[in-house]
């Protein structure tokens, strides 16, 4: 990892929302979709997607499509510097905000059917 990549990585990690997203991806046993992450963080889809895209661009997050859903996970293919930072973040992230996020994500993932998000955005319920 060169100096410019390291600087972008550290700048990316200086944002509370991105740290909260990384915490959810570190602690979740499932790959959450965007709507599950936005419910957990209680933030709009645009905000969550923008932060996920930044984390993807620097190589910390991967995504996969399954139908209309995009599911997210940590990228363990990231360089060794990024891997070390992810491990460190997992050890030091704590606090009420992170625990509340984790609880909301677990509750949201519990609503899945056959392991897939089917409820979409809460505003869309009943439209499916």
C-alpha positions in Angstrom: 0.0 0.0 0.0 1.6 3.3 -1.0 1.3 6.6 0.8 -1.7 7.9 -1.2 -3.6 4.7 -0.6 -2.8 4.8 3.1 -4.0 8.4 3.3 -7.3 7.6 1.5 -7.8 4.6 3.8 -7.2 6.6 6.9 -9.4 9.5 5.7 -12.2 7.0 4.9 -12.0 5.6 8.5 -12.3 9.0 10.0 -16.1 9.0 9.4 -18.5 7.7 12.1 -20.9 6.3 9.6 -18.2 4.3 7.8 -17.0 3.0 11.2 -20.5 1.9 12.1 -20.9 0.1 8.7 -17.5 -1.7 9.2 -18.6 -2.7 12.7 -21.8 -4.2 11.4 -19.9 -6.1 8.7 -17.4 -7.3 11.3 -20.0 -8.5 13.7 -22.7 -9.8 11.5 -22.9 -13.5 10.7 -24.8 -12.7 7.5 -24.1 -10.5 4.5 -26.5 -7.6 5.0 -28.2 -5.9 2.1 -28.4 -2.1 1.8 -31.9 -1.9 3.2 -30.9 -3.9 6.2 -27.9 -1.7 6.8 -30.0 1.5 6.5 -32.5 0.2 9.0 -29.7 -0.8 11.4 -28.0 2.6 11.1 -31.3 4.5 10.8 -30.0 6.5 7.9 -31.4 7.0 4.3 -30.4 4.6 1.5 -28.5 7.3 -0.3 -26.2 7.9 2.7 -25.6 4.2 3.4 -24.9 3.5 -0.3 -22.5 6.5 -0.6 -20.4 5.3 2.4 -20.5 1.7 1.2 -19.2 2.8 -2.2 -16.3 4.6 -0.6 -15.4 1.6 1.4 -15.6 -0.6 -1.7 -13.4 1.8 -3.7 -10.6 1.5 -1.1 -11.0 -2.2 -1.0 -12.4 -2.8 2.5 -15.9 -3.9 1.4 -17.1 -6.4 -1.3 -20.6 -6.7 -2.7 -22.5 -9.4 -4.6 -25.8 -9.2 -6.4 -28.6 -11.7 -5.9 -31.6 -10.6 -8.0 -32.5 -7.0 -7.1 -30.5 -7.2 -3.8 -26.9 -6.3 -3.2 -25.3 -7.9 -0.2 -22.2 -6.6 1.5 -19.2 -8.1 3.3 -15.7 -7.2 4.4 -13.1 -7.7 1.7 -10.4 -9.9 3.1 -8.6 -9.6 -0.2 -7.6 -6.1 0.7 -3.9 -5.4 1.2 -2.1 -6.4 4.4 -2.3 -2.8 5.7 -6.1 -2.7 5.2 -6.4 -6.2 6.8 -4.5 -5.1 9.9 -6.7 -2.1 10.2 -9.9 -4.1 9.9 -8.6 -6.5 12.6 -7.8 -3.5 14.9 -11.1 -1.9 14.3 -12.8 -5.1 15.3 -10.9 -5.2 18.5 -11.5 -1.5 19.5 -15.1 -0.7 18.3 -17.4 -0.7 21.2 -20.0 1.5 22.7 -23.8 1.9 23.0 -24.2 3.1 19.4 -22.5 0.1 17.9 -24.5 -2.3 20.2 -27.8 -0.7 19.2 -26.8 -0.9 15.5 -25.9 -4.6 15.9 -29.3 -5.3 17.6 -31.3 -3.5 14.9 -29.4 -5.4 12.2 -30.0 -8.8 13.9 -33.7 -8.0 14.2 -33.8 -7.0 10.5 -32.0 -10.0 9.3 -34.3 -12.2 11.3 -37.1 -11.1 9.0 -35.4 -12.8 6.0 -37.1 -15.7 4.1 -34.9 -18.5 2.9 -31.8 -16.5 3.8 -32.7 -13.5 1.6 -34.0 -10.1 2.2 -37.5 -9.9 1.1 -39.0 -7.0 2.9 -37.1 -4.2 1.1 -37.4 -0.8 2.6 -39.9 -0.4 5.5 -41.8 2.2 3.4 -42.2 -0.4 0.6 -43.9 -3.0 2.8 -47.2 -4.0 1.4 -46.1 -3.0 -2.1 -44.5 -6.4 -2.9 
